[in-house]
Amino acid sequence: MAADLLHARFALTDRKRHEAAVLAAFGKDRAARPGRVLVATQVVESSLDLDFDVMVSDLAPMAALIQRAGRLWRHMQERPAGDRPVPAPVLHVVSPEPGEAVAPDWAAAELGQGVHVYPRDALWRTARKLFAAGEIRAPEGLRDLIEAAHADDPLPSALEAAALRAAGAAQAQKAHGAQNVVGWDQGYRLGAGGAGDAEYPTRLGQPTRTLVLMRPDGAPWAGGGWSVDSCQLSEVSASKARLDRLPLPAAPRPRPARLADRDAQLRDGGRGWRNLSWPRL
């Protein structure tokens, strides 16, 4: 069976192409039985208007599972139940038994590295409630599911240390956010605490670097000549820690380029771009 792949790590030009193909196969105007499989990350939770018949999902916090389940049987007017290949929307959740949480790596066997994406206590509480309920009924049953999955009730002793670490990390992130609030009355330049606009900490998470991909012939990954648009379409984001471990050749320290020189290079279609020193991202 044909399969498609969608995640957030593509270069922008490739992601737009993949998204267009996914919308054609699984969107509002899809065929009644496309006969395809989509393998995707969390990007399908809310960013695309997709309509699936059957879904298989790793265990995730309840709110995320509900978002994913909202992509099942979404456009009933275009495809009523009689046109579907299954008699009802089906959501399979890959999860360990919540009663088997006897070690901190309780969910690692089923979820692999995915176990590190969400807090362990949120996963366990979601599994416990979902296994007991056996279904997601929208909209009448959503409130009860979410409240039960986020309750502050006792955890298995094997998960208590992980829950404390997650709570500490959440408090640290909250404090970090408070430190980086820009004063409305001061504006960005005065209220940003001296941070530059290229490095200002607007997101939590591990540091990343933006790379611009180039083809072997010197053209931008997106094709065509070098321009602001082709640069943006050729960008990918990568972990700074992983990039720092790569044996990259030493590069001379870039010197600031005069804006007029840079604009001339872009108008020239990128010819001679190798002679221009660009500031490091």
C-alpha positions in Angstrom: 0.0 0.0 0.0 1.3 3.5 -0.9 2.5 5.6 2.0 3.2 9.3 2.5 5.4 11.0 5.2 4.9 14.3 6.8 6.9 16.0 9.6 8.3 19.5 10.4 11.9 18.8 9.6 11.6 19.1 5.8 13.0 22.2 4.1 10.1 24.6 3.6 9.9 24.0 -0.2 9.7 20.2 0.4 7.2 20.5 3.3 4.9 22.7 1.1 5.0 20.0 -1.6 4.3 17.2 0.9 1.5 19.1 2.5 -0.1 19.7 -0.9 0.1 16.0 -1.7 -1.3 15.0 1.7 -4.2 17.4 1.4 -5.0 16.0 -2.0 -5.0 12.4 -0.7 -6.6 13.0 2.8 -8.2 16.4 2.7 -11.8 17.6 2.4 -11.9 16.8 -1.3 -10.2 13.4 -1.1 -11.5 10.3 -2.8 -13.9 8.1 -0.9 -11.3 5.4 -0.5 -7.8 6.7 -1.2 -6.1 3.4 -0.3 -3.1 5.2 1.2 -1.3 5.4 4.6 0.1 8.6 6.1 3.0 8.4 8.6 3.1 11.7 10.4 4.2 13.5 13.6 2.2 16.0 15.7 1.9 18.4 12.7 -1.4 16.7 11.8 -3.0 17.5 15.2 -4.1 21.0 14.2 -2.4 22.5 11.2 -4.1 20.7 8.4 -7.7 20.0 7.5 -7.4 16.2 7.1 -10.1 13.4 7.1 -9.0 9.9 8.0 -11.0 6.7 8.3 -8.7 4.8 10.7 -5.8 6.1 12.8 -3.0 4.5 14.8 -1.4 6.8 17.3 1.4 6.5 19.9 0.2 7.2 23.4 0.2 11.0 24.1 -1.5 13.3 26.6 -5.2 13.2 26.4 -5.6 16.7 24.8 -3.2 15.7 22.0 -5.1 12.4 21.4 -8.4 14.2 21.2 -6.9 16.6 18.7 -5.7 13.7 16.6 -9.0 11.9 16.9 -10.6 15.1 15.5 -9.1 14.1 12.1 -11.3 11.0 12.0 -14.5 11.2 9.9 -14.1 14.9 9.7 -16.2 15.8 6.6 -19.3 13.7 6.9 -21.3 15.8 4.4 -18.8 14.9 1.6 -18.3 11.3 2.8 -21.2 9.9 4.8 -20.8 6.7 6.8 -22.1 4.6 4.0 -19.1 5.6 1.8 -16.5 4.8 4.4 -14.5 1.5 4.4 -15.2 1.0 8.1 -18.5 1.2 10.0 -17.3 3.7 12.6 -14.2 5.9 13.2 -11.4 3.8 14.6 -8.5 5.1 16.8 -5.9 2.6 17.9 -3.6 3.8 20.6 -0.2 2.1 21.0 0.3 2.0 24.8 1.5 -0.2 27.6 -0.9 -1.3 30.3 -1.1 1.4 33.0 -1.1 -1.3 35.7 2.3 -2.4 34.6 4.1 0.9 35.6 6.6 -0.8 37.8 9.7 1.0 36.5 10.6 4.6 35.3 10.9 3.4 31.7 7.4 1.9 31.8 6.4 3.0 28.3 9.8 2.7 26.6 9.2 -0.8 25.2 6.1 0.3 23.2 7.0 4.0 22.4 10.8 3.8 22.0 12.4 7.3 21.9 8.9 8.7 21.7 8.6 8.2 25.5 10.7 11.3 26.0 8.4 13.6 24.1 5.8 14.0 26.9 5.9 13.8 30.7 5.6 10.3 32.0 2.9 11.2 34.5 0.7 12.7 31.8 1.1 9.5 29.7 0.2 7.2 32.5 -2.9 9.2 33.6 -4.1 9.3 30.0 -3.6 5.6 29.5 -5.4 4.8 32.8 -8.4 6.9 31.9 -8.5 5.9 28.3 -8.3 2.2 29.1 -11.1 2.6 31.6 -13.3 4.6 29.2 -12.6 2.5 26.1 -13.6 5.3 23.8 -13.5 9.1 23.0 -17.0 10.5 22.7 -17.2 14.0 21.4 -18.2 16.5 22.5 -20.1 15.2 25.6 -17.3 13.1 27.0 -14.3 15.3 26.4 -14.3 17.3 29.6 -14.3 14.2 31.8 -11.5 12.7 29.8 -9.3 15.8 30.0 -9.9 16.5 33.7 -9.2 12.9 34.7 -6.0 12.8 32.6 -4.7 16.1 34.3 -5.8 15.3 37.8 -3.2 15.6 40.6 -3.9 12.2 42.1 -1.3 9.7 43.3 1.1 8.1 40.8 2.8 4.7 40.8 5.9 5.0 42.9 8.1 4.2 39.9 6.9 7.4 38.2 7.1 9.8 41.1 10.7 10.9 40.5 10.0 11.6 36.8 6.9 13.6 37.7 8.9 15.7 40.1 11.5 16.4 37.5 8.8 17.4 35.0 7.2 19.7 37.5 10.5 21.4 38.3 11.2 21.8 34.5 7.8 23.4 34.1 8.4 25.9 36.9 11.8 26.7 35.4 10.2 27.4 32.0 7.6 29.6 33.6 10.4 31.6 35.3 12.4 31.8 32.1 9.3 33.1 30.3 8.8 35.8 32.9 12.4 36.9 32.6 12.0 37.4 28.8 8.8 39.4 28.8 9.2 42.5 26.7 7.8 45.6 28.4 4.9 47.0 26.4 5.6 50.6 27.4 9.4 50.2 26.6 9.2 48.6 23.2 11.5 45.9 21.9 14.8 47.7 21.9 14.6 49.0 25.5 12.5 46.2 27.0 14.3 43.2 25.5 17.0 43.2 28.1 19.8 43.8 25.6 19.1 40.6 23.6 19.6 40.8 19.8 16.7 40.1 17.5 18.6 37.1 16.0 19.1 35.4 19.4 16.2 36.6 21.4 14.7 33.7 23.3 11.2 33.6 22.0 10.7 29.8 22.4 11.4 27.2 25.0 13.4 24.1 24.1 16.8 23.2 22.9 18.8 25.7 20.9 18.6 25.3 17.1 20.3 26.7 14.1 18.8 27.6 10.7 20.6 26.2 7.7 20.1 27.1 4.1 20.5 24.1 1.8 22.3 24.3 -1.5 22.4 21.9 -4.4 25.7 20.5 -5.7 25.6 22.9 -8.7 25.4 25.9 -6.4 21.7 26.6 -6.8 19.4 27.0 -3.8 17.7 23.8 -2.7 14.3 25.3 -3.7 15.6 25.8 -7.3 16.0 28.8 -9.4 18.3 31.7 -8.6 19.3 33.0 -5.2 16.8 35.4 -3.6 15.2 36.1 -0.3 12.3 33.7 -1.2 14.6 30.9 -2.4 16.7 31.2 0.7 13.6 30.9 2.9 12.2 28.0 1.0 15.6 26.2 1.3 15.8 26.6 5.1 15.9 23.8 7.6 16.2 23.9 11.4 18.6 21.6 13.2 19.7 21.0 16.7 22.7 23.2 17.7 24.1 20.4 19.9 24.1 17.9 17.1 25.6 20.4 14.7 28.4 21.2 17.2 29.3 17.5 17.2 29.8 17.3 13.4 33.4 17.4 12.1 32.8 20.5 10.0 35.8 22.2 8.4 37.0 25.4 10.0 35.6 28.5 8.4 37.0 32.1 8.5 35.1 34.5 10.7 32.5 36.2 8.6 32.7 39.9 8.1 29.5 42.0 7.9 28.5 42.6 4.3 27.3 46.0 3.2 23.6 45.9 2.5 24.1 47.4 -0.9 26.5 44.6 -1.8 24.1 42.0 -0.6 21.2 43.4 -2.5 23.3 43.5 -5.7 24.2 39.9 -5.2 20.5 39.0 -4.9 19.6 41.0 -8.0 22.4 39.2 -9.8 20.7 35.9 -9.2 23.3 34.7 -6.8 26.2 34.7 -9.3 29.4 35.4 -7.4 27.8 34.8 -4.0 30.9 32.9 -2.9 32.8 36.2 -2.8 30.3 37.7 -0.3 30.7 37.1 3.4 27.3 36.6 5.0 26.7 37.0 8.7 26.4 33.7 10.5 22.8 32.7 11.4 
